[in-house]
Amino acid sequence: MKNRPLSARSAGDIDAQIGKVLRGLGNPEPPIDLRLVRELLQLDRTYYSISDDGLLRETINRLKVAGIQVLKRPTILGDAVRKLSLKALYLPDQKRILLDQDLPLLKHRWNEAHEIGHDIIPWHAGMMLGDTERTLTPACHAHIEAEANYAAGQLLFLARRFTDEANASPPSLKEIQRLSKGFGNTLTSTLWRYVEGTHSETPMLAIVSGHPHPTRRKADFDATEPCRYCVQSPSFALRFGTSTEIALFDAIASYSGPQRGGSLGFGDVALADVNGEMQLFRLETFFNGHEALTLGVCLA
């Protein structure tokens, strides 16, 4: 699945909202403390568990007292969580974020920031859970999720602070690992943000997938959809957007070793641009024990 870039206008509007939050916090040093963000925005946070019906019912019962939306339709929250396997959600009428406590702690941070993004973006309030006046089309839903993801990235990586630090060094997975630790975010989210928002003149891509080595692939591996995410930098999408995820995954598999963790290797791969001319990319892959993370950088 390829990333969905926002228009310059949408990104600019969200940047303005994030800027207000960061100024309200006194332009903090990384890593940003989301507890302070919630206090500034007067947001509450509650946990639930999809695997624990008792806790889920208890959470819903507590929410029914305060929220008009949930009070009128007390089954809406439970239905949404169970049927859609939601990992987090935001209730705008209550200024409340709910997180699935069964998720690994490292994923809580991104999911919480994503829901904060919904709160920060003013036009999202009327589109959230339980909207009866308008049924969101899949395209519209995907768009607001992309906006919330962008807002989360800008918040967690302190907007230009991350970009300026990243641009000070040549692109590499080692540099992304350093930035991941410094900003307190997962390697996956750092890789995504790095490719989308830094080194604007250099075509880059990121691939998130299962282990690429044939002996390490899971039983449900689908050769027709081998990549979980394919993140393209704006310049890559413009010049190399016709590259297929299958071809990219095959290139990664060609050099990847069977290691259970750490570096899986690197390789130089030629990709055709929109004019049919071949350009060389350096691909390097790291396996974090759950997914393979690949950075591709144009060498031209």
BAMAR-13490 format. One record per residue (C-alpha): residue in three letters; z, y, x. Coordinates in steps of 0.1 Angstrom, whole numbers, plus 2048, in hexadecimal, padded with zeros to 3 digits. Each point is the difference from the previous one (the first is absolute). Last residue first. Layout:
<recs>
ALAZYX/...
</recs>
This chain:
<recs>
ALA7A68628E1/LEU81E7E8801/CYS8067FF7DB/VAL8247F57F8/GLY80A7E17EC/LEU8257F97F9/THR80A7DF7F2/LEU8207F57EF/ALA8057DB7F9/GLU81A7F87E5/HIS8227F07FC/GLY80D7F8823/ASN7F782280D/PHE7DE7F680E/PHE7EE819816/THR7DA805803/GLU7EA815816/LEU7DC80B7F9/ARG7EC815818/PHE7E080D7EF/LEU7DD80280E/GLN7E58127EC/MET7DF7F17F5/GLU7E68167F0/GLY7F57F77DC/ASN8008247F4/VAL81F7FB7EB/ASP8127F281E/ALA7FE7DC80C/LEU81F7F1810/ALA8037F1823/VAL8217EE807/ASP81680381F/GLY81E7E87FF/PHE8267FF7FF/GLY81C7E6800/LEU8197F17E8/SER81C81780B/GLY8227F87F2/GLY8097E27EA/ARG7F87DC7F8/GLN7E47FF81B/PRO7E07EF7F5/GLY7E9816814/SER7E981B7F2/TYR7DE806811/SER7E67F47E7/ALA8188037E2/ILE7FF826803/ALA7DA7FF7FF/ASP8007E97E2/PHE8188187EF/LEU7E881D806/ALA7E37EC7F3/ILE8137F67E0/GLU80C8247FB/THR7DD80D7FF/SER7F381D815/THR7ED8187E9/GLY81981C805/PHE7F7804825/ARG7F6825803/LEU8128117E3/ALA81B7E67FB/PHE807800825/SER802826801/PRO8198017E3/SER8157E5810/GLN7FD7DE7EF/VAL81C7EA7F4/CYS7F67DC7F8/TYR81C7EF7ED/ARG8097DC7F7/CYS7E27F3814/PRO7F17DD7FD/GLU7EF8057DE/THR7E37E7800/ALA8127E9819/ASP81D7FD7E8/PHE8207F3811/ASP8157ED7E7/ALA80C7E5818/LYS80B81A819/ARG7ED807820/ARG8117F7821/THR7E87E680E/PRO7E18157F8/HIS80E81F813/PRO7FE81F7EA/HIS8258017F5/GLY8008117DE/SER7F08227FD/VAL805825805/ILE7E2810811/ALA80082380D/LEU7E2816808/MET7F781C817/PRO7E3818805/THR80B81B819/GLU7FC8257F7/SER81F8007E9/HIS8177F281A/THR81C7FD7E5/GLY8037FE7DB/GLU7F27E07F1/VAL8037EA81E/TYR82380B809/ARG80D7FF7DC/TRP7F47DC7FC/LEU80E7F5822/THR8218117F8/SER8027EF7DE/THR7FA7DE810/LEU81880681D/THR81C8087E8/ASN810822801/GLY81D810813/PHE7EC81E80D/GLY8077F8825/LYS7FE7DA7FC/SER7DE8017EF/LEU7F481B818/ARG8067E981E/GLN7EF7E37EF/ILE7E28167F8/GLU7FE80A825/LYS7FF7DB80A/LEU7E67F97E6/SER7E9819811/PRO7EF8227FA/PRO80181881E/SER81F817801/ALA8098237F4/ASN7EE7FA7DF/ALA81C7E97F4/GLU81B81B805/ASP7EC81B7EE/THR7F87E97E3/PHE8247F57FC/ARG80E8237FF/ARG7E380B7EA/ALA80F7F07E0/LEU8237F4807/PHE7F67DB804/LEU8157F37E2/LEU7F681E7EA/GLN7DB801808/GLY7FD7DA7FD/ALA8138007DF/ALA7EA81C7F2/TYR7E17ED80A/ASN80D7E07EF/ALA8088147E1/GLU7DD80E7FF/ALA7F17DD805/GLU8157F47E3/ILE7F481D7EB/HIS7DC7F6808/ALA8057DB7FA/HIS80E8077DE/CYS7E28177F8/ALA7E87E580A/PRO8127E57ED/THR7FF8167E1/LEU82180F7F5/THR8077FD7DB/ARG8088227F2/GLU81880B7E5/THR8177E2804/ASP80C806824/GLY81A7E6806/LEU802802826/MET7F181E811/MET7E28157F7/GLY81181F7F2/ALA81680481F/HIS7E37FC819/TRP7F38247FE/PRO81E80F812/ILE7FC7EB820/ILE8247FF80F/ASP80D7E67E7/HIS7E37E8806/GLY805805826/ILE8247F77FC/GLU7F37DF7F2/HIS7EB7FB81F/ALA81E80A817/GLU8157E67EF/ASN7E67E5805/TRP7FB80A825/ARG8267FF807/HIS8077E07EC/LYS7E67ED815/LEU8167FF81F/LEU81D7F37EA/PRO7EC7E07F7/LEU7FA7FF7DA/ASP8197EE7EA/GLN8108227F7/ASP7E380A7EB/LEU8028267FF/LEU8058187E3/ILE7FB825804/ARG8108187E6/LYS7F88237F6/GLN80A7F57DD/ASP7E180C7ED/PRO7EB7F881F/LEU8097DB802/TYR7F27F4821/LEU7F77DD80A/ALA8057E681C/LYS7F67DD808/LEU7EE7FA7DF/SER7F77DC7F8/LEU7E880D7E6/LYS80C7EA7E4/ARG8257FF809/VAL80582480A/ALA7EB80F7E5/ASP80F7EA7E5/GLY82480780B/LEU7F9826801/ILE7EE8027DE/THR8197EA7EE/PRO81881C7F7/ARG7E58147ED/LYS81181F7F1/LEU81D7FF818/VAL7E87FB81E/GLN7EE8217F9/ILE8208127F5/GLY8127F6820/ALA825802804/VAL80F7E37ED/LYS7E27E9804/LEU802802826/ARG8217ED802/ASN7F27E57E9/ILE7E07FD815/THR8147FB820/GLU8177E67F0/ARG7E17EE7F3/LEU7F1800823/LEU8217F4810/GLY8027E37E7/ASP7DB7F8804/ASP8057FB826/SER7DF7F8811/ILE7F08207F6/SER81E81380F/TYR80B8237F9/TYR80B81D815/THR8088247F6/ARG7F7821810/ASP8078237F2/LEU7EB81F807/GLN80D824802/LEU7E280B815/LEU81580C81C/GLU8197E37FD/ARG7E37E77FF/VAL7F180F820/LEU8227FF811/ARG8037DA7F8/LEU7DC7FD80D/ASP80C808823/ILE7E180A815/PRO7FD7EE821/PRO7F781880F/GLU80D823804/PRO8058157E1/ASN7EC81F7F5/GLY81E8117F0/LEU8037E87E3/GLY7F28197E7/ARG7E4806819/LEU7F77DB800/VAL8008007DA/LYS7EB81F7FD/GLY7E77F2819/ILE7FE7E07EC/GLN7F58147E2/ALA7E6814814/ASP7F27E0810/ILE7FC7F17DD/ASP7EA81D7F6/GLY7EC7FE820/ALA7FB7DB7FC/SER7F38057DD/ARG7E881C80B/ALA7F37ED81E/SER7F87E37EA/LEU8147E1805/PRO7F67E1815/ARG8037DE7EF/ASN8087E5819/LYS7EA7E0801/MET80B7DF7F1/
</recs>
